Amino acid sequence: MTRLSKGMTCLMAVGLAASFASSMSVAHAQGTIEGSVGITPEIMQFDVPTDTGPQSISRIQDEANMVTGEWARTSRPCPNFCIQPMSPAEGVTTIGELELIAMLQDPSQMVIDSRVEANFEGGAIPGAVNIPYTQAADRLDELGCELDFDGFICDGDAVKSVALYCNGPWCGQSPTAARRMIKAGFPAEKISYYRGGMQVWRMLGLTVTE
């Protein structure tokens, strides 16, 4: 990794931390739900913007709740369902749930569900936009890149920072999307990877769209 890319990664990490701190204060002002299962010691819920209006993200308050069905499976055949590396490509930052929630609340950033549409319709993270990994390299204009004769130009201030996720640490859809985006000209330092995906999100009892 070059000195420049290291510097950009550090700046992005600082930006995520500042965004999350701001999100915490906003969410605290919005009030909390009653219960014992919080997101952090201070915060019970967050509001994120969606196409249908604000939606709250919280955790299931039933302390006996368990992940069931497909999301409880521990073993899937590899290939295709192989354990993914911590980072799918050089320059990409791997993040957790709190950083993802901060990005969901920041209009200058975008959370992308990289799964195929059928997966997305089966339940997703509130506020995420579905751009299937098969289309990731062709829709960079939606992320602020300019369409050019030879592809996309992604070097302006309008280019959004994005976070990609898919079904879990065994899912290759978002890592594939990240690599295809970078190959098409999208800056790696503007990509974050939520490796836990839907399996870990559900395991933590966080809100899922219906």
N, C-alpha and C positions, 0 to 999 in steps of 0.2 A: 504494500500500500504506500502510495506517495505521501510526502509531507502535506501536500494540499488536501488530499482525500482524508487523511487523518484529522486535519484541522476542521474540515467540513463535518466529519462525523462527530467531533467534539462539540462543535457549535450546534449541531442538530440535537445532541443529547441535552445540552443546556437549555435549548428552546423547548424541548419536551418537558423538562422539569419545571420550567417557568409556566408553561401552559397548564400543566397539571396543578400547580399551586394555585393558579388563577381559577381553574375549574373547581377546586375544592372550596374556595371562598364563595363562588357563585352558588354551588350546590347547597352549601350550608345555609345561605340566605333563602333558598327555596323551601326549606323545611325538610323534615324527615318522616319516614314511615315508622310505625311502632313495631318493635321486635328486638331480637337479640343478635341477629345475624347481619352484621354491617359489612360494607365494602372496605372501609378503613375504620379505625377506632372512633373517628369523629363523624364520618359520613355514612348515612344509610342509603342514600339514593342520589342519582344524577339525572338531569334532564338533557336529552340530546335532540337536535333538530332532525326531523324526517320530512318526507314529502307530504305527509298527512298531518303535520304539526308536531309539537314537542312530545317526546315519549320518555318516560322515566325508566332508568335502569337501576335495578336493585337485586337483592339475592332472595331466593325462596326462604321464607321464614320458618318453615317446618324443619326442625332440627333432625327429624327422622327421614327426611327426603333422601332418595338414592337415585343415581343414574341407572336407567334400565334400557332394555332393548339394544338396538344397534350401537348406542353410545357407551354401553357397558362392555363391549367386546374388547378383548386384549390382544387377539391374534388374527391378523389378516394376511393372506398370501402375498409374498414378496418375490418377484414383482406381481402386481403393480404397487402394492401398499407397503412400501419400505420405509424405515425410519429415516427422516430427513435430517440433513446437517443443521447445526445451530444457525448458520448463515447460508442462504442459497447462492450468494455471489459476493465477490469482493466489493466492499463499500456499503453493502446493505446492513442496516442496524436491526438487530433482533430485539423485540420489546415484549412486555407483559401486559396484563389486563389494565393496570392503572394508566400506563402510558397510552394504551389504545383508547380508553375512555376520554382522556384529555384531548386526543386527536379528534374524536367524534364531536367534541364540543367546539372545536376551532374551525370557523368557516374557511380559513385559508388552507386547511388540510382536508384530506379525503381518506376515508376507510373503504377499501375495496374488497368485496367478497369475490374471490377469484374462481369460485366453483361454477359448474354448469348450472343452468337455470333451474333444473329440477331439484337440485340440492338446495339452492337458494330459497325456492318456494316452500321447501319442507321446514323452514325455520332458519333465521339469520340473526345477526347482531343488529339491534335497532340503529338506524342511521347509516348503515353501510349501503354502498352502491354496488349492484351486481355487474361486474365486467368479467365474464368467463375467461379463463386462461387462454382459450382458443382464440379470443378476440383482443387480448391485451395489447398486442403490438399494433393493432389497427385502429385503436380508439384513443390514442394519445392526445388528440385534439381536445378531448373532454377533460384532460388534466392540465391544460394550458399550453400545450405544444402547438406550434404552427405547422400546418400542412404545407409540404413542399413537393416539388416534382419528384424528388428522389426519396420521399418519405416524410419525416418530421424534423423540425428544428425545436429543440427543447432547452434553450439557453436564456430565456427571458425571466423577468421577475414574476410573470403570471403563472409560471409552472408550479403546480401544487406539490407539497410534500404528501406522500401517500403511505398508507399501511395496507399490506395485503394479508389475507388469511384464507384458510380453507377448512377442511374437516378435522385436522389435528396433526400431531407430530409425525404421523404415518402418511399424510396426504401430500402428494407432489404437485397439486394444481397451482397453489400460490408460488412455490419456488420456481415452477416452470414459467409462470406469468412474469415473475421478476426478471428472470434471465432473458425472456423474449423482449420485454420492455427495454432492458439495457441494450440489447443488440440492435433495437430499433432506434436508439438514440436518447432514451430517457436516462437522466443522471442517477447513478446507483446511490449517491449520497442522499437523494430525495426519497428513497424507498425504505420503509420499515417493514419488518416481517413479524407478524404475530404467530409464532410457531405453535402455540397451544391450540389455536383454532377452535372450532365448534365443540370438540370433545372436551377440552379443558374448560371452556366457557360454560358449558352445561354442567360439568362436574362441580364447578364453583357455585352453581345455582343461580347464575346471572340471567337476566331477562332475555328471552328469545322471541322474535316476532312469530306471529301465528300465520 
